[in-house]
Amino acid sequence: MFQPEGVYAAMLTPFNEDGSINETVQREMVDFLIEKGVHGLFPVSTSGEFVHMTAEQKARQIEIVVDQARGRVPVTPGTGASCPEEVIELSRYARKMGCEAVVVCGPYYYQVSQEIVERHFEVVSDALDIPIILYNVPQFANPISHVIAKRLARRENIVAIKDSSGLMINTINLIDKVNMVRNDFAVLTGSEEILLPTLAIGGRGCMVATAGVLPETMVGIYDNFKAGNLEEAKKLQFSILPLVRAMKSVNFPIGFKAAMEFRGFEMGSFKQPLSEADEYTYLGSRARIGKLMRQLVKNG
């Protein structure tokens, strides 16, 4: 059964002025990320603004990324939705397209009990024959507790969890709990700031937006850790923090899209229009992001 490991890029989505996906730029991004050494691609992601996309756009993005990747790295798209039926439909399409796994967040918008969260994944798991990566993103969806994760890990086709809580205490408890059930279940961090600490306590890697912006640095953290070069891994981990803070200082994910434009990719207009005050803040942050990007790319 497939299991994710290493550095996965949570892919940003370039849009045309009419709101459609800029397919040319999306394909260029796929090649760029693979050439820079990422171990996998995560399209239809939170950072890719899947909530602003139609069902047809989500399916098309999966098609584009799979076609351009050409089997060079695994493609694990997001298929999360507020009800199991939508998850199942898009996940089956991802399976048809040849994706190695799907990434599924908890149900969102309505707040529900942990028992309903668990049942949501049980229904999805029973209906699918593609590996499932749980996605704990409590900022935007009902959380997946480590107790629920442990129970779900007993299911053969649930193979990993991406923890975007940003809390090491949560990540270490997830690793501890799932290891009680099986030792081949992968815990990946969804927070770029803590890739190295996550690896140090037994995590398998990351699925993060910064891997789409600075793939060589994120891969460098992972590779140096694996090679035992801990000081270099630590140096690289700390090097990204000013940029991450700058990218997160404005409405998500436009700071990351600004950084991607400094790498030469036209990301297009924003799906969520900015107010005049937010536009002013964005321009200031964009200037700082550009300065940091130039330093990091030059030193990388």
Legacy VTK file of the C-alpha trace (Angstrom):
# vtk DataFile Version 3.0
C-alpha trace
ASCII
DATASET POLYDATA
POINTS 300 float
0.000 0.000 0.000
1.306 3.450 -0.944
2.674 5.649 1.833
3.844 9.243 1.470
7.291 10.242 2.658
9.557 13.220 2.126
8.695 16.713 0.931
5.339 17.203 -0.802
4.490 20.573 -2.313
1.036 21.872 -1.419
0.532 23.480 -4.796
-0.681 27.003 -5.409
-3.154 27.596 -8.235
-2.466 30.204 -10.942
-5.679 31.776 -12.238
-6.524 33.632 -15.429
-8.407 36.923 -15.272
-11.694 35.089 -15.932
-11.135 32.849 -12.898
-10.128 29.741 -14.844
-6.932 27.832 -14.108
-3.901 29.045 -16.036
-2.963 25.650 -17.406
0.308 26.771 -18.996
1.671 28.176 -15.736
0.363 25.189 -13.763
2.320 22.824 -15.996
5.440 24.971 -15.652
5.067 24.779 -11.875
4.865 20.979 -11.981
8.130 20.735 -13.931
9.828 23.300 -11.687
8.906 21.449 -8.502
9.956 18.048 -9.802
13.249 19.415 -11.125
13.931 20.956 -7.699
13.580 17.558 -6.051
10.202 17.402 -4.306
9.027 13.892 -3.517
5.355 14.463 -4.314
2.698 16.930 -5.443
-0.445 17.939 -3.547
-2.798 19.838 -5.880
-6.356 20.911 -4.995
-4.924 21.985 -1.668
-5.841 24.602 0.914
-3.040 26.840 -0.343
-4.330 26.116 -3.850
-7.690 27.657 -2.878
-9.769 24.560 -3.548
-12.708 26.157 -1.727
-12.873 28.796 -4.488
-12.873 26.181 -7.256
-15.780 24.453 -8.977
-15.989 20.662 -9.115
-14.946 20.861 -12.764
-11.912 22.992 -11.922
-10.793 20.587 -9.223
-11.052 17.677 -11.635
-9.210 19.622 -14.316
-6.390 20.542 -11.957
-5.939 16.874 -11.115
-5.804 16.069 -14.831
-3.221 18.779 -15.533
-0.887 17.843 -12.686
-1.052 14.085 -13.323
-0.507 14.562 -17.047
2.457 16.898 -16.569
4.042 14.841 -13.786
4.044 11.777 -16.045
4.677 9.408 -13.157
7.879 11.133 -12.066
6.555 11.723 -8.541
3.341 10.709 -6.748
0.335 13.008 -7.083
-1.969 13.123 -4.048
-4.760 15.656 -4.603
-7.080 17.065 -1.987
-10.608 15.716 -2.221
-12.069 17.066 1.014
-15.681 18.223 1.217
-18.345 18.873 3.816
-20.092 15.547 3.122
-18.822 12.074 2.182
-20.617 11.927 -1.188
-18.534 14.737 -2.659
-15.314 13.295 -1.236
-16.064 9.917 -2.757
-16.916 11.305 -6.183
-13.726 13.356 -6.573
-11.575 10.623 -4.987
-12.844 8.067 -7.492
-11.964 10.467 -10.265
-8.473 10.891 -8.814
-8.132 7.109 -8.748
-9.233 6.940 -12.382
-6.597 9.534 -13.306
-3.869 7.440 -11.677
-3.247 9.350 -8.458
-1.386 7.435 -5.765
-3.576 8.673 -2.881
-6.027 11.389 -1.886
-5.806 13.926 0.942
-9.075 14.304 2.872
-9.786 16.903 5.551
-12.509 16.621 8.153
-15.970 17.951 7.280
-16.035 21.741 7.360
-18.372 24.723 7.832
-20.682 22.974 10.322
-19.108 22.135 13.669
-19.712 18.485 14.485
-18.682 15.966 17.129
-15.551 13.851 16.899
-17.802 10.830 16.452
-19.278 12.393 13.310
-15.776 13.204 12.066
-14.847 9.556 12.565
-18.000 8.352 10.808
-17.288 10.732 7.899
-13.971 8.990 7.297
-15.417 5.525 7.829
-17.980 6.098 5.069
-15.288 7.475 2.762
-12.883 4.629 3.556
-15.516 1.952 2.943
-16.332 3.407 -0.473
-12.802 3.859 -1.835
-10.003 1.616 -3.061
-7.394 4.383 -3.163
-5.082 5.156 -0.206
-6.332 7.995 2.007
-4.213 10.604 3.768
-6.096 12.214 6.645
-5.748 15.998 6.798
-5.988 17.638 10.204
-6.453 21.369 9.579
-8.314 22.739 12.618
-8.085 26.337 11.362
-10.542 25.519 8.574
-12.210 22.151 9.266
-13.367 19.986 12.138
-10.205 18.619 13.767
-9.118 14.994 13.778
-8.045 14.157 17.323
-5.183 11.743 17.929
-7.705 9.362 19.505
-9.764 9.304 16.302
-6.618 9.115 14.170
-5.520 6.031 16.097
-8.841 4.288 15.456
-8.869 5.241 11.776
-5.271 4.058 11.358
-6.536 0.497 11.830
-8.107 0.754 8.369
-5.779 -0.568 5.675
-6.522 2.133 3.114
-5.968 5.000 5.561
-2.195 5.293 5.355
-1.115 8.681 6.753
-2.107 11.971 8.320
-1.058 15.507 7.494
-1.108 17.538 10.709
-1.564 21.253 10.076
-2.333 22.125 13.683
1.098 23.747 13.976
1.437 22.271 17.462
4.325 19.929 18.207
2.421 18.591 21.212
-0.303 17.443 18.820
2.154 15.999 16.298
4.042 13.979 18.894
0.803 12.595 20.329
-0.347 11.634 16.833
2.902 9.747 16.243
2.634 8.028 19.622
-1.014 7.028 19.147
-0.779 5.668 15.602
2.410 3.758 16.447
0.341 1.787 18.947
-1.680 0.471 16.014
0.884 0.142 13.211
4.434 1.255 12.550
3.991 1.975 8.851
1.506 4.842 9.280
3.049 8.138 8.144
2.673 11.393 10.058
3.524 14.449 7.958
3.591 18.032 9.166
1.568 20.688 7.409
3.624 23.456 9.044
6.873 24.317 7.281
8.284 25.924 10.427
8.559 22.550 12.173
9.703 20.096 9.506
13.001 19.362 11.263
11.453 18.832 14.725
8.807 16.602 13.156
11.455 14.449 11.476
13.394 14.269 14.738
10.463 12.685 16.593
9.628 10.162 13.898
7.552 12.088 11.364
7.946 11.110 7.716
8.055 14.537 6.067
5.804 17.437 5.157
3.033 18.674 2.870
3.465 22.443 2.843
3.041 25.501 0.625
6.637 26.630 1.186
7.759 23.459 -0.587
6.112 24.972 -3.645
7.916 28.297 -3.214
11.335 27.120 -1.973
11.405 23.420 -2.836
15.206 23.222 -2.798
15.355 24.501 0.789
12.611 22.237 2.098
14.158 19.227 0.347
17.509 20.314 1.767
16.144 20.134 5.311
14.848 16.619 4.694
17.942 15.332 2.862
20.383 16.727 5.412
18.399 15.233 8.277
18.389 11.844 6.578
22.140 12.096 5.967
22.804 12.984 9.612
23.884 16.548 8.798
21.825 18.037 11.604
23.562 21.410 11.790
22.965 22.061 8.099
19.365 20.913 8.419
18.931 23.255 11.387
20.489 26.140 9.453
18.095 25.620 6.547
15.109 25.282 8.865
15.807 28.613 10.525
16.579 30.283 7.185
12.977 30.050 5.954
11.319 31.501 9.066
11.502 35.225 8.146
9.993 34.466 4.739
7.242 32.281 6.186
6.342 35.013 8.665
6.202 37.547 5.822
4.074 35.274 3.622
1.664 34.645 6.490
1.420 38.345 7.424
-1.290 38.878 4.802
-4.487 37.042 3.935
-3.682 33.421 3.104
-2.507 32.396 0.546
-1.699 35.636 -1.271
1.671 36.016 0.464
2.715 32.628 -0.909
1.461 33.607 -4.374
3.524 36.785 -4.202
6.614 34.706 -3.396
5.833 32.408 -6.325
5.716 35.402 -8.660
9.246 36.309 -7.544
10.238 32.884 -8.861
8.894 33.819 -12.265
5.370 32.376 -12.238
2.376 34.560 -13.100
-0.248 33.731 -10.470
-3.019 36.013 -11.747
-5.700 37.938 -9.921
-6.940 37.113 -6.419
-10.070 35.028 -6.015
-10.926 36.971 -2.865
-10.897 40.727 -3.649
-8.885 42.880 -1.246
-10.090 46.015 0.483
-8.073 49.206 0.015
-6.509 48.759 3.459
-5.594 45.147 2.736
-4.168 46.134 -0.644
-1.893 48.662 1.105
-0.754 46.028 3.635
-0.203 43.526 0.860
2.033 45.858 -1.146
4.249 46.422 1.896
4.452 42.703 2.635
5.089 41.923 -1.021
8.145 44.168 -1.040
9.534 42.370 2.022
8.738 38.964 0.523
10.623 39.928 -2.622
13.701 40.988 -0.677
13.707 37.765 1.352
13.114 35.615 -1.720
16.047 37.152 -3.561
18.323 36.481 -0.587
17.165 32.891 -0.140
17.308 31.939 -3.803
20.760 33.545 -4.165
22.093 31.737 -1.083
20.368 28.472 -1.980
LINES 1 301
300 0 1 2 3 4 5 6 7 8 9 10 11 12 13 14 15 16 17 18 19 20 21 22 23 24 25 26 27 28 29 30 31 32 33 34 35 36 37 38 39 40 41 42 43 44 45 46 47 48 49 50 51 52 53 54 55 56 57 58 59 60 61 62 63 64 65 66 67 68 69 70 71 72 73 74 75 76 77 78 79 80 81 82 83 84 85 86 87 88 89 90 91 92 93 94 95 96 97 98 99 100 101 102 103 104 105 106 107 108 109 110 111 112 113 114 115 116 117 118 119 120 121 122 123 124 125 126 127 128 129 130 131 132 133 134 135 136 137 138 139 140 141 142 143 144 145 146 147 148 149 150 151 152 153 154 155 156 157 158 159 160 161 162 163 164 165 166 167 168 169 170 171 172 173 174 175 176 177 178 179 180 181 182 183 184 185 186 187 188 189 190 191 192 193 194 195 196 197 198 199 200 201 202 203 204 205 206 207 208 209 210 211 212 213 214 215 216 217 218 219 220 221 222 223 224 225 226 227 228 229 230 231 232 233 234 235 236 237 238 239 240 241 242 243 244 245 246 247 248 249 250 251 252 253 254 255 256 257 258 259 260 261 262 263 264 265 266 267 268 269 270 271 272 273 274 275 276 277 278 279 280 281 282 283 284 285 286 287 288 289 290 291 292 293 294 295 296 297 298 299
